[in-house]
Amino acid sequence: MNINNTISVSKKHNSLLKNADVYLEEIQRKHKHHARPYTSSQTKVNPSKTENKKIFDNDFSFLLPEGYEKVFISLYALTLPYLAGLVFLFFYISKQDLSIFSSICDSHSALFTWCIGYEIVAVLLLIMLIKQSISIVGNSKRTQLQRP
């Protein structure tokens, strides 16, 4: 191979690289116009979207103190169903009569009361979940209809 062939090959290679660079710059320029204006570390969020909607407006961080989440969730899982079971037994079964309520509590175990309350809490949570999903679906259908 002589030196002239090597020079002609390197010139062809340089011209191909220049064409590739021009092509790459054109793609980057077109993509820049169509890309979303955000940085990689921070994305902009559209607050009108239903996915980004706050479900609760209040701050409930006092219910789960930082560092003690597992302890408080365990306490809530034990006490809330038991209290709901007691309320159900008092209002619906004993019809607010303390003598009947005390006899029911003496004859039944705490686990029985907790199971009744667990079912009540589960039903309430399912109702809240279904209601929230229906409202999200309704909001998404309204936003789809408003698009031009």
C-alpha positions as CSV (number, residue, x, y, z in Angstrom):
1,M,0.0,0.0,0.0
2,N,1.4,3.3,-0.9
3,I,1.1,6.6,0.9
4,N,-1.3,8.1,-1.7
5,N,-3.9,5.4,-1.1
6,T,-3.6,5.9,2.6
7,I,-4.2,9.7,2.3
8,S,-7.2,9.2,0.0
9,V,-8.7,6.6,2.4
10,S,-8.2,9.0,5.3
11,K,-9.8,11.9,3.3
12,K,-12.8,9.7,2.5
13,H,-13.0,8.7,6.2
14,N,-12.8,12.4,7.3
15,S,-15.6,13.4,4.8
16,L,-17.8,10.5,6.1
17,L,-17.2,11.7,9.7
18,K,-18.1,15.2,8.8
19,N,-21.3,14.1,7.1
20,A,-22.1,12.0,10.2
21,D,-21.5,15.0,12.5
22,V,-23.7,17.2,10.3
23,Y,-26.4,14.5,10.4
24,L,-26.1,14.2,14.2
25,E,-26.3,17.9,14.7
26,E,-29.4,18.1,12.6
27,I,-31.1,15.3,14.7
28,Q,-30.1,17.0,17.9
29,R,-31.4,20.3,16.7
30,K,-34.8,18.8,15.7
31,H,-35.0,16.8,18.9
32,K,-34.2,20.0,20.9
33,H,-37.4,21.7,19.6
34,H,-39.6,18.7,20.4
35,A,-38.1,17.7,23.7
36,R,-39.7,18.7,27.0
37,P,-38.0,21.7,28.7
38,Y,-36.7,20.1,32.0
39,T,-33.5,19.0,33.5
40,S,-32.7,15.4,34.4
41,S,-32.6,16.2,38.1
42,Q,-35.9,18.0,38.2
43,T,-39.0,17.2,36.2
44,K,-41.9,19.6,35.8
45,V,-45.2,18.2,37.0
46,N,-48.6,19.3,35.7
47,P,-50.7,19.8,38.8
48,S,-54.0,19.4,36.8
49,K,-53.3,15.7,36.2
50,T,-55.3,13.4,38.5
51,E,-52.2,11.3,39.2
52,N,-50.5,14.2,40.9
53,K,-53.6,15.2,42.9
54,K,-53.3,15.3,46.7
55,I,-55.8,12.9,48.2
56,F,-55.7,14.4,51.6
57,D,-55.3,18.1,52.2
58,N,-54.3,17.8,55.8
59,D,-50.9,16.8,57.1
60,F,-51.1,13.5,59.0
61,S,-47.4,13.2,59.7
62,F,-48.1,13.3,63.5
63,L,-49.8,9.9,63.2
64,L,-46.6,8.2,62.0
65,P,-43.6,9.9,63.7
66,E,-40.4,9.5,61.7
67,G,-38.4,6.5,62.8
68,Y,-41.3,4.9,64.6
69,E,-43.5,4.0,61.6
70,K,-43.4,0.2,62.1
71,V,-44.3,0.5,65.8
72,F,-47.2,2.9,65.2
73,I,-48.6,0.9,62.2
74,S,-48.5,-2.2,64.4
75,L,-50.3,-0.4,67.2
76,Y,-52.9,0.9,64.8
77,A,-53.4,-2.6,63.3
78,L,-54.1,-4.0,66.7
79,T,-56.2,-1.2,68.3
80,L,-58.3,0.3,65.5
81,P,-60.1,-3.0,64.6
82,Y,-60.6,-3.8,68.3
83,L,-62.1,-0.4,69.0
84,A,-64.3,-0.7,65.8
85,G,-65.5,-4.1,67.1
86,L,-66.3,-2.7,70.5
87,V,-68.3,0.2,68.9
88,F,-70.1,-2.2,66.7
89,L,-71.0,-4.5,69.7
90,F,-72.1,-1.6,71.8
91,F,-74.3,0.2,69.2
92,Y,-75.7,-2.6,67.0
93,I,-75.6,-5.8,69.1
94,S,-76.3,-4.5,72.6
95,K,-78.3,-1.5,71.4
96,Q,-76.5,0.8,73.9
97,D,-77.4,-1.3,76.9
98,L,-74.4,-1.5,79.3
99,S,-75.6,-4.7,81.0
100,I,-76.0,-6.6,77.6
101,F,-72.7,-5.1,76.4
102,S,-70.8,-6.2,79.5
103,S,-72.2,-9.7,79.3
104,I,-71.2,-9.9,75.6
105,C,-67.7,-8.7,76.4
106,D,-67.4,-11.2,79.3
107,S,-68.6,-14.2,77.2
108,H,-66.6,-13.4,74.0
109,S,-62.8,-13.1,73.7
110,A,-60.9,-10.1,72.6
111,L,-59.9,-11.9,69.4
112,F,-63.6,-12.2,68.5
113,T,-64.1,-8.5,69.0
114,W,-60.9,-7.7,67.0
115,C,-62.1,-9.9,64.1
116,I,-65.5,-8.1,64.0
117,G,-63.7,-4.8,63.9
118,Y,-61.2,-6.0,61.3
119,E,-64.1,-6.8,59.0
120,I,-65.6,-3.3,59.6
121,V,-62.3,-1.5,58.9
122,A,-61.7,-3.6,55.8
123,V,-65.1,-2.8,54.4
124,L,-64.7,0.9,55.1
125,L,-61.3,0.9,53.4
126,L,-62.7,-0.9,50.4
127,I,-65.5,1.7,50.1
128,M,-63.0,4.5,50.3
129,L,-60.8,2.8,47.6
130,I,-63.8,2.3,45.3
131,K,-65.0,5.9,45.8
132,Q,-61.5,7.3,45.1
133,S,-61.1,5.2,41.9
134,I,-64.5,6.2,40.6
135,S,-63.6,9.9,41.2
136,I,-60.3,9.5,39.4
137,V,-61.9,7.7,36.4
138,G,-64.6,10.5,36.3
139,N,-61.9,13.2,36.3
140,S,-59.9,11.5,33.6
141,K,-63.0,11.2,31.4
142,R,-63.8,14.9,31.9
143,T,-60.3,15.9,30.9
144,Q,-60.3,13.7,27.8
145,L,-63.6,15.3,26.7
146,Q,-62.2,18.9,27.1
147,R,-59.2,18.2,24.8
148,P,-59.4,19.9,21.4
